[in-house]
Amino acid sequence: DKGTATFSDIANEISEAQGFWLGDAFASGGSVGYDHKKMGITAKGAWVSVQRHFRELGVNVQQEDFSVLAVGDMAGDVFGNGMLCSQHICLVAAFNHQHIFIDPNPDAAASFVERERLFNTPGTNWADYKSELISAGGGVFLRSAKSITISPQMQQRFAIEAAELTPNQLINALLKARVDLFWNGGIGTYAKASTETHAQVGDPANDCVRVNACDMGARVVGEGGNLGITQLARVEYALCGGCCNTDFIDNAGGVDCSDHEVNIKILLNTLCASGELDNEGRNALLYAMTDAVGALVLHNNYRQTQAISLAEAEASMRAVEYRRLVNHFESEGNLDRELEFIPVDEELAERKAYGKALTRPELSVLVSYAKLGLKQALAASELASDAYVAASAYSAFPAQLQQQYAARIDTHRLHNEIVSTQIASDVVNRMGITFVQRMQQATGESEANIAKAYVACRDLFGIEARWQEIEALDYSIASELQHEMFSQLIRLVRRSSRWLLRKRRAQLDPARDINSFRDAAGYMQQNMEQLLSGEQLAQWQATVGSYIDAGVPQALAEFVAGARFYFNAFSIADVVAQTGAPTEHVAGCYFALGEKLELNWFADQIINMGVENYWQAMARESFRDELEGQQAALAASLLASAGDTGQQVSLQQWMDKHRAYIERWQTMTAELRCVAEFDLAMFPVAIRELLDLSQASQQAA
């Protein structure tokens, strides 16, 4: 840390003197680089994590007062910037190696102004805090004092019974006190797991103050600094109901900012080398983009913590899937379970029995491994040679560079790595930790093809725009409802990606595929109310209504409510290509069949079927795919029976023609409706009946 802050210029001088190609992009920061403390980027990034934790608890820390215990002082980057991230911070206590600051009942507004004064005044410490602004019973105490008198206000606020404590005893009590947020912006490790010894922690200076994670009193932990809590402590804290990620997730902003700086400097240096920019112009442009770079970094932090929340929401339901992923990482030699403190299978099974799953700290590790593994696989492929996919590189740069120097981004020396990083991050953030492995198991396709299919489906349905619309509802609707809406979009992209991978395989071409299916996808989105009928229409209308009542805009509510049906656009487009019939005729026929033959109801039963292991999950996906294929085949044969007239055939006439097969199918569905609990074996038998109808219809056509 000291090296990054102090010696960047020296390192860059050596780099340039030696003719190294990175020039002054060798070390980020320095006199011609982004000043992390001035930007406050590390603290602001960690604050994004804090905001998410509290938002999911139903609290808006930018508008509601909340109590904070913190490590550090206002002179520090992470502490100082962090404690200015909200004017509603009620800093009840803070400590560093010199002082203990206590303010039992702080005035949020007045204390914010005073913290701001200290932050902007070089050389100050807690002793310089204006005593008249500290509430009754508080004060600033030396860590070197033999003992500290505990005022009645301190006793009440921190649930301390003793009238006198040593400084270390007081800090120990503070760590156990009930507060909303514990903000680590300093140095030291202050919590361990109850199964760990102090010696295992490796921070003897804080052995006297450290607490077991299960005894921590904070609702939320924000880790602006490093190593404030051991990884096992984070897991224990999370299992006890606390909200936390890890230090490398919370404080990723600083590293991410450096990555952006280096990539931007590489691009700008090529402009200088070609004479398009002089050094003065380069530096001016670099500084002009400071806020834009900061926004890119915070967006990355936002999306990554969102990914952890989405994973946490499904980790229990998909416990088998996550266990297989961990075993996959381990078997590939990429993950050391013991080193990363990932539970063994037996412990995961035990947690499931108690209604627990992988915690946020553990999911933080898996998110990182998933991104790293996918990035490496994509970088080793030819993915970046696909012009449509390669456009993702632009999003790594500020809009000003995208607009002025797009061609330079295309020829960036690290173009392949940037494309791979952007795609890997987007895939894992949006689709989840297990998506790629799940697609590989279902289709046998490469990571590069999976990425192509994902990009095609994401853009075909305009997922990014809808995703942002849901994000814009932060604090307006419940986080749980946002997660439910995200899940609907994820399912759509997952099913669609699997369809493309199975049907297109080596012929995958995102730009072409988007064009091929655009008409069908667009028609469905614009005409759901006309295409649906019966139970399906009633369900769609009810879902739209519930979303709108919760505060979701109507257009977004209708899109998300219809997401479960949009997957059918692929089959509809295929039937259009096969029969030459207009999209509206095919779509109408397809959905009418679904309603008349109760295929929609049958599909719902497959989707809602609980699975207990990997093979059952794969079987369920296979049944859904088979049902979709049969419905498409029936629609094609129904349309083909019109001959060359180009007219829509009466569905009733078609049903009369195949009455025997249809009655067998209807008898089957009637029996299934009477079943109290579905068995997995029922589905292939029923699908076989449908296959008989499909084959008879095709032969007749």
C-alpha positions in Angstrom: 0.0 0.0 0.0 2.8 2.4 0.9 4.5 1.6 -2.3 1.4 2.3 -4.4 0.9 5.6 -2.7 4.5 6.8 -2.6 6.8 5.2 -5.1 4.8 5.1 -8.4 6.8 7.9 -10.0 10.1 6.2 -9.2 8.9 2.9 -10.6 7.6 4.7 -13.8 10.8 6.6 -14.3 12.7 3.3 -14.2 10.1 1.7 -16.6 10.5 4.6 -19.1 14.3 4.7 -18.7 14.5 1.0 -19.6 12.2 1.4 -22.6 9.6 -0.9 -21.2 6.5 -0.8 -23.4 4.1 0.2 -20.6 6.0 3.5 -20.0 4.4 5.4 -17.1 1.5 2.9 -17.1 3.8 0.5 -15.3 2.7 1.7 -11.9 -0.7 3.3 -11.3 -1.1 6.5 -9.3 1.8 8.9 -8.9 2.0 12.5 -10.0 0.4 11.7 -13.4 -2.3 9.2 -12.4 -5.4 8.9 -10.4 -5.1 9.9 -6.7 -7.1 7.2 -4.9 -7.4 9.3 -1.7 -8.6 12.4 -3.5 -11.1 10.3 -5.5 -12.0 8.4 -2.3 -12.5 5.4 -4.6 -11.6 2.6 -2.2 -13.9 3.9 0.5 -16.7 4.7 -2.0 -16.5 1.3 -3.4 -16.8 -0.3 0.0 -19.7 2.0 0.7 -21.5 0.5 -2.2 -21.3 -2.8 -0.3 -22.6 -1.2 2.8 -25.5 0.4 1.0 -26.5 -2.9 -0.5 -26.4 -4.7 2.9 -28.6 -2.1 4.5 -30.9 -1.8 1.4 -31.6 -5.5 1.7 -32.4 -4.9 5.4 -34.8 -2.2 4.4 -32.6 0.7 5.5 -31.5 3.7 3.3 -28.2 4.8 4.9 -28.2 8.0 2.7 -31.5 9.2 4.3 -31.8 7.5 7.7 -29.5 7.9 10.8 -27.6 4.8 11.7 -25.0 3.9 14.3 -21.4 3.1 13.4 -18.3 1.7 15.2 -15.2 2.2 13.2 -11.4 1.5 13.2 -9.1 4.3 12.1 -9.1 8.1 12.1 -10.1 10.9 9.8 -6.5 11.4 8.4 -6.7 8.0 6.8 -7.9 7.4 3.2 -10.4 4.6 3.7 -11.6 5.7 7.2 -11.7 9.4 6.3 -13.5 9.1 3.0 -15.7 6.3 4.3 -17.0 8.3 7.3 -18.0 11.1 4.9 -20.0 8.8 2.6 -23.3 9.7 4.3 -24.5 12.7 6.3 -26.6 10.3 8.4 -23.6 8.4 10.0 -23.9 8.5 13.8 -20.3 7.6 14.8 -20.7 6.3 18.3 -17.2 5.0 18.7 -13.9 4.7 16.8 -10.4 3.6 17.8 -6.9 3.4 16.3 -3.5 2.8 17.9 -3.5 6.1 19.7 -7.0 7.0 20.7 -10.5 5.8 21.5 -13.2 8.2 20.4 -16.6 7.9 22.1 -19.8 9.8 21.3 -22.7 7.9 22.8 -25.5 10.1 21.3 -24.0 11.9 18.3 -25.7 14.6 16.3 -25.4 13.3 12.8 -25.3 16.7 11.1 -22.8 18.4 13.4 -20.5 15.4 13.7 -20.4 15.1 9.9 -19.2 18.7 9.6 -16.5 18.1 12.3 -15.3 14.9 10.7 -15.1 16.8 7.4 -13.0 19.5 9.1 -10.6 17.0 10.5 -10.3 15.2 7.1 -9.4 18.5 5.3 -6.9 19.6 8.0 -3.6 17.8 7.6 -1.9 16.4 10.7 -5.0 16.1 12.9 -6.1 13.2 15.0 -9.0 12.3 17.3 -7.6 14.6 20.0 -8.3 17.5 17.7 -12.1 16.8 17.6 -14.0 19.7 19.2 -15.0 18.4 22.6 -18.1 20.6 22.7 -19.5 18.6 19.8 -19.2 15.3 21.7 -22.4 14.2 23.5 -22.6 13.9 27.3 -20.6 11.0 28.7 -18.3 10.8 25.7 -14.8 11.9 25.0 -11.4 11.1 23.4 -9.3 8.7 25.5 -5.6 7.6 25.1 -4.9 4.0 24.3 -1.9 4.4 26.7 -4.1 5.3 29.7 -4.1 2.8 32.6 -7.9 2.9 32.8 -10.9 4.7 31.5 -13.9 5.7 33.5 -17.1 4.4 31.9 -19.8 7.1 32.1 -23.5 6.2 32.6 -24.1 7.2 29.0 -21.3 4.8 27.8 -22.7 2.1 30.0 -26.1 2.4 28.6 -25.1 2.8 24.9 -22.6 -0.1 24.9 -24.2 -2.4 27.5 -21.2 -2.1 29.8 -21.7 -2.9 33.5 -18.3 -2.0 34.7 -17.5 1.6 36.0 -13.9 1.4 34.8 -12.1 -0.5 32.1 -8.7 -0.6 30.6 -8.5 0.8 27.0 -8.2 -2.8 25.6 -11.2 -4.0 27.6 -13.2 -1.0 26.4 -12.4 -1.8 22.7 -13.3 -5.4 23.3 -16.7 -4.3 24.7 -17.2 -1.9 21.8 -16.8 -4.7 19.3 -19.5 -6.6 21.1 -21.9 -3.6 21.4 -25.1 -3.3 19.3 -24.4 -1.0 16.4 -25.7 -0.9 12.9 -22.3 -0.9 11.1 -18.8 -1.9 11.9 -16.5 0.0 9.5 -12.9 -1.2 9.2 -10.8 1.6 7.9 -7.6 0.8 9.8 -5.0 -1.7 10.5 -5.4 -4.9 12.6 -7.5 -8.0 12.8 -10.4 -7.6 15.3 -12.5 -10.7 14.9 -11.7 -14.4 14.7 -13.9 -17.5 14.5 -14.6 -19.2 17.8 -12.8 -22.2 16.4 -9.6 -20.2 15.8 -6.9 -19.3 18.3 -5.3 -15.9 18.6 -2.0 -17.4 17.5 -3.6 -18.6 14.2 -4.7 -15.1 13.4 -1.2 -13.8 13.3 -1.8 -10.3 14.8 -0.5 -10.5 18.4 -0.8 -6.7 18.9 -4.6 -7.1 19.0 -5.0 -10.3 20.9 -6.2 -8.4 23.9 -9.1 -6.7 22.0 -10.1 -9.3 19.5 -13.5 -11.0 19.8 -15.1 -14.1 18.4 -17.3 -13.4 15.4 -20.4 -14.8 16.9 -20.1 -12.1 19.7 -19.9 -9.1 17.3 -22.7 -6.7 17.9 -22.8 -5.0 14.5 -25.6 -5.8 12.0 -23.3 -5.1 9.0 -19.6 -5.1 8.4 -18.0 -2.9 5.8 -14.3 -3.8 5.0 -12.7 -0.7 3.5 -9.4 -2.0 5.0 -7.7 -5.4 4.7 -7.6 -8.3 7.1 -9.9 -6.7 9.7 -11.6 -10.0 10.2 -10.4 -13.5 9.4 -12.2 -15.4 6.6 -13.4 -18.0 9.1 -14.7 -15.2 11.3 -16.7 -13.8 8.3 -18.3 -17.1 7.7 -19.2 -17.5 11.4 -20.5 -14.0 11.5 -22.7 -14.6 8.4 -24.0 -17.9 9.8 -25.0 -16.0 13.0 -27.0 -13.6 10.9 -24.5 -10.8 10.2 -24.2 -9.2 6.8 -20.7 -9.1 5.2 -18.8 -9.9 2.1 -14.9 -10.0 2.2 -12.2 -7.4 2.2 -11.2 -8.2 -1.4 -14.8 -7.6 -2.5 -15.5 -4.5 -0.5 -12.3 -2.7 -1.2 -11.9 -3.8 -4.8 -12.4 -0.2 -6.0 -8.7 0.8 -5.6 -7.4 -2.1 -7.6 -10.1 -1.7 -10.2 -9.3 2.0 -10.5 -5.6 1.1 -11.1 -6.7 -1.4 -13.8 -8.7 1.3 -15.6 -5.8 3.8 -15.4 -3.3 1.4 -16.9 -5.6 0.4 -19.8 -6.4 4.1 -20.5 -2.7 5.1 -20.4 -1.8 2.3 -22.8 -4.4 3.6 -25.2 -3.4 7.3 -24.8 0.3 6.4 -25.1 -0.4 5.0 -28.6 -2.0 8.4 -29.5 1.1 10.2 -28.3 3.4 7.8 -30.2 1.4 8.5 -33.4 1.5 12.3 -32.8 -2.3 12.6 -32.3 -1.8 13.8 -28.8 1.1 15.5 -27.0 2.0 14.7 -23.4 0.2 17.7 -22.0 -2.9 16.9 -23.9 -2.8 13.3 -22.8 -2.5 14.3 -19.1 -5.3 16.8 -19.4 -7.6 14.1 -21.0 -6.6 11.7 -18.3 -7.6 14.1 -15.5 -10.8 15.1 -17.3 -12.0 11.5 -17.1 -11.4 11.2 -13.3 -15.1 11.2 -12.5 -16.0 8.9 -15.4 -13.4 6.4 -14.3 -14.7 6.6 -10.7 -18.2 5.9 -12.0 -17.0 2.8 -14.0 -15.3 1.5 -10.8 -18.4 2.0 -8.6 -20.6 0.4 -11.2 -18.4 -2.7 -11.1 -18.6 -2.8 -7.3 -22.4 -2.5 -7.5 -22.8 -5.3 -10.0 -20.4 -7.6 -8.2 -22.1 -7.2 -4.8 -25.4 -7.7 -6.7 -24.1 -11.0 -8.0 -23.3 -12.1 -4.5 -26.8 -11.2 -3.3 -28.4 -13.1 -6.2 -26.1 -16.1 -5.5 -27.0 -16.0 -1.8 -30.7 -16.0 -2.6 -30.4 -19.2 -4.6 -27.6 -21.0 -2.8 -29.9 -23.1 -0.6 -32.2 -24.1 -3.4 -29.3 -24.9 -5.7 -27.1 -26.5 -3.1 -26.2 -29.5 -5.3 -25.3 -27.3 -8.2 -22.9 -25.2 -6.0 -21.4 -28.3 -4.5 -20.6 -29.6 -8.0 -19.1 -26.3 -9.0 -16.8 -26.4 -5.9 -15.8 -29.9 -6.7 -15.2 -28.9 -10.4 -12.9 -26.0 -9.4 -11.1 -28.3 -7.0 -10.6 -31.2 -9.5 -9.3 -28.7 -12.1 -6.6 -27.7 -9.6 -7.9 -24.1 -9.5 -9.3 -24.1 -6.0 -7.7 -25.2 -2.7 -10.6 -25.8 -0.5 -8.6 -25.7 2.7 -6.7 -22.6 1.8 -9.9 -20.7 0.9 -11.9 -22.1 3.8 -14.6 -23.6 1.6 -16.6 -26.2 3.5 -16.3 -29.9 2.6 -19.3 -31.7 1.1 -20.3 -33.1 4.5 -20.5 -29.7 6.1 -22.5 -28.3 3.2 -24.9 -31.2 3.6 -25.2 -30.5 7.3 -25.9 -26.9 6.7 -28.6 -27.8 4.2 -30.3 -29.9 6.9 -30.3 -26.9 9.1 -31.6 -24.6 6.4 -28.2 -22.9 5.8 -26.1 -22.7 2.7 -22.9 -21.1 1.5 -22.5 -17.7 3.1 -21.7 -14.4 1.4 -18.0 -14.6 2.3 -17.7 -18.0 0.7 -19.7 -17.0 -2.3 -17.3 -14.0 -2.6 -14.5 -16.5 -3.1 -16.4 -18.5 -5.7 -17.4 -15.4 -7.6 -13.8 -14.5 -7.9 -12.7 -18.0 -9.0 -15.6 -18.2 -11.5 -14.6 -14.9 -13.1 -10.9 -15.7 -13.2 -11.4 -19.2 -14.7 -13.8 -17.9 -17.3 -11.6 -15.0 -18.2 -8.6 -17.3 -18.7 -10.6 -19.7 -20.9 -12.0 -16.8 -23.1 -8.6 -15.2 -23.4 -7.2 -18.5 -24.7 -10.0 -18.7 -27.3 -10.7 -16.8 -30.5 -13.7 -15.0 -28.9 -12.3 -11.5 -29.3 -12.1 -12.1 -33.1 -15.9 -11.9 -33.2 -16.6 -8.2 -33.9 -20.0 -8.2 -32.2 -18.7 -9.7 -29.0 -15.5 -7.7 -29.1 -17.6 -4.5 -28.8 -17.8 -5.3 -25.1 -14.2 -3.9 -24.7 -15.7 -0.4 -25.2 -17.5 -0.6 -21.8 -14.1 -0.8 -20.0 -13.4 2.8 -21.1 -15.1 6.2 -20.4 -17.7 7.4 -22.9 -15.3 10.1 -24.1 -12.7 7.6 -25.3 -15.4 5.3 -26.8 -16.7 8.2 -28.9 -13.4 9.7 -30.0 -11.1 6.7 -30.1 -13.2 3.5 -30.8 -10.7 2.3 -33.4 -7.8 2.6 -30.9 -9.8 0.5 -28.4 -10.2 -2.2 -31.2 -6.4 -2.3 -31.6 -5.5 -1.9 -28.0 -2.5 -4.0 -27.1 -4.5 -5.8 -24.4 -7.7 -6.0 -26.5 -8.1 -9.7 -26.1 -7.6 -9.6 -22.4 -10.0 -6.7 -22.0 -12.8 -8.4 -24.0 -12.3 -11.6 -22.0 -12.4 -9.7 -18.7 -15.5 -7.7 -19.6 -17.4 -10.7 -20.9 -16.4 -12.9 -17.9 -17.4 -10.3 -15.5 -20.8 -9.6 -17.2 -21.6 -13.3 -17.5 -20.8 -14.1 -13.8 -22.4 -10.9 -12.4 -25.6 -11.4 -14.3 -26.1 -15.1 -14.8 -24.5 -16.4 -11.6 -21.5 -18.4 -10.5 -22.7 -21.8 -11.8 -24.0 -20.7 -15.2 -21.0 -21.6 -17.4 -20.5 -25.0 -15.8 -24.3 -25.7 -16.1 -24.3 -24.9 -19.8 -21.2 -27.1 -20.3 -22.9 -30.0 -18.6 -26.1 -29.5 -20.6 -24.5 -28.9 -24.0 -20.8 -29.9 -23.9 -19.9 -26.6 -25.5 -16.8 -24.4 -24.9 -16.7 -21.4 -22.7 -16.3 -19.2 -25.8 -19.5 -20.5 -27.4 -21.4 -20.2 -24.2 -20.2 -16.6 -24.0 -21.4 -16.0 -27.6 -24.8 -17.5 -26.9 -25.1 -15.4 -23.7 -24.3 -12.2 -25.6 -26.8 -13.0 -28.4 -29.6 -13.7 -25.9 -28.8 -10.8 -23.7 -29.0 -8.4 -26.6 -31.9 -10.1 -28.4 -34.2 -9.4 -25.5 -32.6 -6.1 -24.5 -31.8 -7.5 -21.1 -29.2 -4.8 -20.1 -31.8 -2.0 -20.5 -34.4 -3.9 -18.5 -31.8 -4.8 -15.8 -31.0 -1.2 -15.4 -34.6 -0.3 -15.0 -34.9 -2.8 -12.2 -31.8 -1.4 -10.6 -33.3 2.1 -10.8 -36.0 0.9 -8.4 -33.5 0.6 -5.5 -35.3 1.9 -2.4 -38.5 2.2 -4.3 -39.5 -1.5 -4.2 -38.3 -4.3 -1.9 -34.9 -5.9 -2.7 -36.6 -9.3 -2.6 -38.9 -8.2 -5.4 -36.0 -6.9 -7.4 -34.2 -10.3 -7.0 -37.4 -12.1 -8.2 -37.5 -9.9 -11.3 -33.8 -10.4 -12.0 -34.4 -14.2 -11.6 -37.0 -14.1 -14.3 -34.6 -12.4 -16.7 -31.8 -14.8 -15.8 -34.1 -17.8 -16.5 -35.0 -16.4 -19.9 -31.3 -15.9 -20.9 -30.3 -19.3 -19.5 -33.0 -21.2 -21.4 -32.4 -19.2 -24.5 -28.6 -19.7 -24.3 -29.1 -23.4 -24.0 -31.4 -23.5 -27.1 -28.9 -21.6 -29.2 -26.0 -23.8 -28.0 -27.9 -27.0 -28.9 -29.3 -25.8 -32.2 -26.5 -23.7 -33.5 -23.3 -25.1 -31.9 -20.3 -24.4 -34.1 -22.4 -22.1 -36.3 -23.0 -19.6 -33.4 -22.9 -16.0 -34.7 -24.4 -13.5 -32.3 -25.0 -10.7 -34.8 -26.6 -13.1 -37.3 -28.6 -14.9 -34.7 -30.0 -11.7 -33.2 -31.1 -10.7 -36.6 -32.7 -14.1 -37.2 -34.9 -14.1 -34.1 -35.5 -10.3 -33.7 -38.9 -10.3 -35.4 -40.3 -13.2 -33.3 -38.9 -11.8 -30.1 -40.2 -8.3 -30.8 -43.7 -9.6 -31.8 -44.0 -11.6 -28.6 -43.0 -8.7 -26.4 -45.5 -6.4 -28.0 -48.5 -8.8 -28.1 -48.4 -11.0 -25.0 -52.0 -10.0 -24.0 -53.3 -11.1 -27.4 -51.2 -14.3 -27.6 -52.1 -15.6 -24.2 -55.5 -17.0 -23.1 -57.1 -18.9 -20.3 -55.0 -19.7 -17.2 -51.8 -18.3 -18.8 -53.5 -14.9 -19.5 -54.9 -14.7 -16.0 -51.5 -15.5 -14.5 -49.8 -12.9 -16.6 -52.3 -10.2 -15.8 -52.1 -11.1 -12.1 -48.3 -10.9 -12.1 -48.4 -7.6 -14.0 -50.9 -6.2 -11.5 -48.9 -7.3 -8.5 -45.7 -5.7 -9.9 -47.5 -2.4 -10.6 -49.1 -2.4 -7.1 -45.6 -2.8 -5.7 -44.3 0.3 -7.6 -42.9 -1.2 -10.8 -43.6 0.8 -14.0 -46.1 -0.8 -16.2 -43.9 -1.4 -19.2 -41.2 -3.1 -17.1 -43.9 -5.1 -15.2 -45.3 -6.4 -18.5 -41.9 -7.3 -19.8 -40.8 -9.2 -16.7 -44.1 -11.0 -16.3 -43.8 -12.1 -19.9 -40.2 -13.2 -19.7 -41.1 -16.8 -19.0 -42.8 -17.0 -22.5 -40.2 -15.1 -24.6 -38.1 -18.2 -24.9 -40.7 -19.5 -27.4 -39.5 -16.9 -29.9 -36.8 -19.3 -31.0 -39.2 -22.1 -31.9 -41.6 -19.6 -33.5 -38.9 -18.1 -35.7 -37.8 -21.7 -36.7 -41.4 -22.5 -37.7 -41.6 -19.3 -39.6 -38.5 -20.2 -41.5 -39.7 -23.8 -42.1 -43.3 -23.0 -43.3 -43.0 -19.4 -44.7 -46.0 -18.4 -42.6 -46.1 -14.9 -41.2 -44.8 -14.5 -37.6 -48.2 -13.5 -36.3 -49.8 -16.6 -37.7 -47.1 -18.9 -36.3 -47.1 -17.2 -32.9 -50.9 -17.4 -32.7 -51.0 -21.0 -33.7 -48.2 -21.9 -31.2 -49.8 -20.3 -28.2 -53.3 -21.6 -29.2 -51.9 -25.1 -29.2 -50.4 -24.5 -25.8 -53.7 -23.5 -24.3 -55.9 -26.1 -26.1 -53.6 -29.0 -25.3 -52.7 -27.7 -21.8 -49.1 -27.7 -22.8 -48.6 -24.5 -20.8 -49.9 -26.1 -17.7 -47.8 -29.2 -18.3 -44.7 -27.0 -18.8 -45.4 -25.3 -15.4 -45.4 -28.7 -13.7 -42.0 -29.6 -15.2 -40.6 -26.2 -14.1 -42.0 -26.5 -10.6 -40.8 -30.1 -10.1 -38.4 -30.3 -7.2 -35.1 -32.0 -7.8 -32.8 -33.6 -5.3 -29.7 -34.2 -7.4 -27.8 -33.3 -10.5 -29.3 -36.0 -12.7 -32.8 -35.1 -11.8 -32.0 -31.5 -12.6 -30.6 -32.5 -16.0 -33.7 -34.7 -16.7 -36.0 -31.8 -15.9 -34.2 -29.6 -18.4 -34.4 -32.3 -21.0 -38.2 -32.6 -20.5 -38.6 -28.9 -20.9 -36.6 -28.9 -24.1 -38.5 -31.9 -25.5 -41.9 -30.4 -24.7 -40.8 -27.1 -26.5 -39.7 -29.2 -29.5 -43.0 -31.1 -29.7 -45.0 -27.9 -29.4 -43.0 -26.4 -32.3 -43.5 -29.5 -34.4 -47.2 -29.5 -33.8 -47.4 -25.9 -34.8 -45.5 -26.6 -38.0 -47.7 -29.5 -38.9 -50.9 -27.5 -38.2 -49.7 -24.7 -40.5 -48.5 -27.1 -43.1 -52.0 -28.7 -43.3 -53.2 -25.4 -44.8 -51.4 -26.4 -48.0 -50.7 -23.6 -50.4 -53.7 -21.5 -49.5 -51.7 -19.4 -47.1 -54.7 -19.4 -44.8 -54.7 -20.2 -41.1 -56.2 -23.6 -40.6 -59.0 -24.0 -38.0 -57.4 -25.4 -34.9 -60.7 -27.2 -34.1 -60.6 -28.9 -37.6 -57.1 -30.0 -36.9 -58.0 -31.4 -33.5 -61.0 -33.2 -35.0 -58.7 -34.8 -37.6 -56.4 -36.2 -34.8 -59.2 -36.8 -32.2 -57.9 -40.3 -31.1 -54.4 -39.1 -30.3 -55.7 -35.9 -28.7 -58.1 -37.7 -26.5 -55.2 -40.0 -25.3 -53.2 -36.9 -24.4 -56.2 -35.2 -22.7 -56.8 -38.3 -20.7 -53.2 -38.3 -19.6 -53.3 -34.6 -18.5 -56.6 -35.1 -16.7 -55.0 -37.9 -14.7 -51.9 -35.8 -14.0 -54.1 -33.0 -12.7 -55.4 -35.3 -10.1 -52.0 -36.3 -8.8 -51.2 -34.9 -5.4 -47.4 -35.1 -5.9 -45.6 -35.4 -9.2 -43.0 -38.1 -9.7 -40.2 -37.5 -12.2 -41.0 -40.7 -14.0 -44.4 -39.3 -15.1 -43.0 -36.7 -17.4 -41.3 -38.9 -20.0 -44.4 -41.1 -20.2 -46.6 -38.1 -20.9 -44.1 -36.6 -23.4 -44.2 -39.9 -25.2 -47.9 -39.6 -25.7 -47.4 -36.1 -27.1 -44.7 -37.4 -29.4 -47.3 -39.9 -30.9 -49.6 -37.0 -31.6 -46.8 -34.9 -33.1 -45.6 -37.7 -35.4 -49.2 -38.5 -36.6 -49.8 -34.8 -37.3 -46.6 -34.5 -39.3 -47.4 -37.6 -41.4 -50.8 -36.3 -42.1 -49.5 -32.9 -43.2 
